[in-house]
Amino acid sequence: MSDSPVMGDYFVIQAKENGVQVIGLTRGSETKFHHAEKLDKNELMIAQFTEHTSAMKIRGNATLYTKHGTISTVSGEL
């Protein structure tokens, strides 16, 4: 294993409305919020998991593009 802090593949978050929140959660014995971004309609964020980020929480209408497929936060569009 290399010394790189990068732990996973890249994925893209596309906001479908203003005010979409992307919140990074920490690794370790106690999960905490450590970073937050707010995206406006049609803005993209390219993200990945690192040694510090183990999960992300997305609030609002957005589409995620991953190597596994496309995921939408709008119900019925999976």
N, C-alpha and C positions, 0 to 999 in steps of 0.2 A: 504494500500500500504506500502511496506517495505521501508527502507532507502537505499536500494541498488541502485547504479548508473546504473545498467544494465537495459536497457529499452526494449530489444528485443531478439529474438531468434538468435542463432549463424547461420552463413552461411559460406561457404567455397569458396574461389576464387582460381582457378588453372590456372596458366599461361601456355599458349600454345606456347609462343615464349619468347625470351629474351626481357627485358625492359618493361614489362607490368607495368603501373602505377596505383596505388590505392590511391585515394585522399579523405581524410575525410573532410566533410563540417560541419561547426558549426550550432548550434541552435540559436534562438534569432531573434531580429528584423533586424539584418544585417548578411547575410550569408557570411562566410569567409572560406578560406582554412585553416585548422589547423594542418593537418598531411598528410604526403605522404610517400609511400613505393614503391620500385621498385622491381618487381619479375622477376626472370629468368625462363626459360622454365622448366616446371614441378614442380616448387615451389608452395607450398600451403600457403594460409594465412587464418586463422580462424578469423572471425570478427563478431562484433555485434554493434548495435546502443546503445549509452549511453546518459547520460544527456548532454554531450557536442557534440556528433556527431548525426546529423539528416539525413545525406545523404552521399553517397559515389559515386565518379566518377571513372570509370575504363577506362583506355586507353590502347588499344592493344588487342591482341587475347587472350581471357580468357574464362573459363567456370565457372559459379557460380552454386553452389549446395545449395538449400534452402529446407525448409520443403514443399514449394509449387511446387517444381520441379527444373529442370535444365534449365539454361539460358546460351546461348552462345553469345559472341559479334560478331561472324562471321555471316553475313547475310545469311538467308535461313536455319539456323540450329536451330531455335527456336522450 
